[in-house]
Amino acid sequence: MPFRILTFAAALGLAFLAATQANAGLNFCNKADVQHSFAVAYKDGDNWRSVGWWNIDPGECKLVIGGDLQRRYYYYRATATGRTFNGDDYYFCTRQEAYEAIGEQGNCPARGYDKSEFRKLDTGKTARDFTLNLVPAGGDAVTPAPAPAPAPAPGNAPGTYGEPYSNAAILQECISGDGPAYCAFHADGTKLYVYDDGRTPQFVLTAMRALDPGTPIAVSGDLVEVFDATAEVVLRDITVRPYSDNDWLLKRMQGYWYAVDDPNAQFNILGAERENQYDGQMMGLEFLSVQNWCDDSPGNGPFLVARDPETGEAFCYGIEHVGDFDMTLMFLPRGNFLEFRKLD
């Protein structure tokens, strides 16, 4: 039987109260009806670390990482006899027996490990504690989520759910599955989430789900809550806006690329996000925007700005050329040229 994961953290507007007192740090709780074995992977300084296994009986919790959390993103795997684990295409080294794999995670078999798929946890930038609860698919959650807000009545005025908000944006994704369904878009360096909880009209969500990542849109609604690099909004309307010159540049950047001077350095641009890899090992995620100004340059652009959502640090590149199969960027303020070739 498949299972689903409920995460408990004050992040992205998905806050729930844990049913039991948890230790400080990262906790795994098993609310399913059979024992599960958990593994966790995370960046530890300059190295990646993958550790397992914690065997957790039904109804039990175990502290996986103690103390205040030092990073935002973790990765986990949960296995049980006869159960299916659905990963997120993040792969780390594991073994059947207890293990600790430190360092490069790309070529696991050569190091004597198995290569296993993990799921990503976003604990929120400021979270000190995080509890992950495993429950059977279709089962009751450990603690009930807050009841969905009532559907907005026709003609709800701006400001019903928060500060009135309107902006030009780039659609990123629409996700529906085990967790709360949502759509997300990028605007002004922030990733904004629209949840299918009854407040945003269905015609808005339906329109967003029909669009490809990277589509330029215009949105209007209410800004519910703002976090470090993300925010929650309730929308009243969405339209597809005409492509600007900068939108076209971002569209041409979509896909997999590698660095000419080091082919092991690769990245994938999807929508307004760049996932960086080195030698098959995931190195991090950045939020992207193409704009006509940059703090590191007095010029008029166009510039590619890449922001690390975990640290808030931004990197600026002058866009020299974007072709069908090649791209040249200038790293600022140093001024060195970076050559890339397309993989797909």
MOHUBEL-V949539 format. One line per field, one symbol per residue. psi: psi as a letter, one per 40 degrees, with the letter a starting at -180 (. if undefined). A space follows every 50 residues. Layout:
# MOHUBEL-V949539
psi: ???
This chain:
# MOHUBEL-V949539
psi: hiiihhihigifeghihidihiihahhhhheaeihihiiiiihgbeiihh hiihhhiheiiihdhiihheidhiiihhiiheihhhaffhhihiidiiih hhahedgdddefiihihiihhheidehdihhhhhiiheiiidhiiiiiii ihihehihedeahihiiiihhdihhhbdahiiiiihhfeihhhhigeedh iddddddddeiihehhihiiahhdihadeiihihidiiihiihidddddd ddehahiihdegedhiihhhbfihhiihfehheiiihiihieihdeheae aiihhhhhedeehiihhhhdhhadeihhihhiedeiihhiiid.
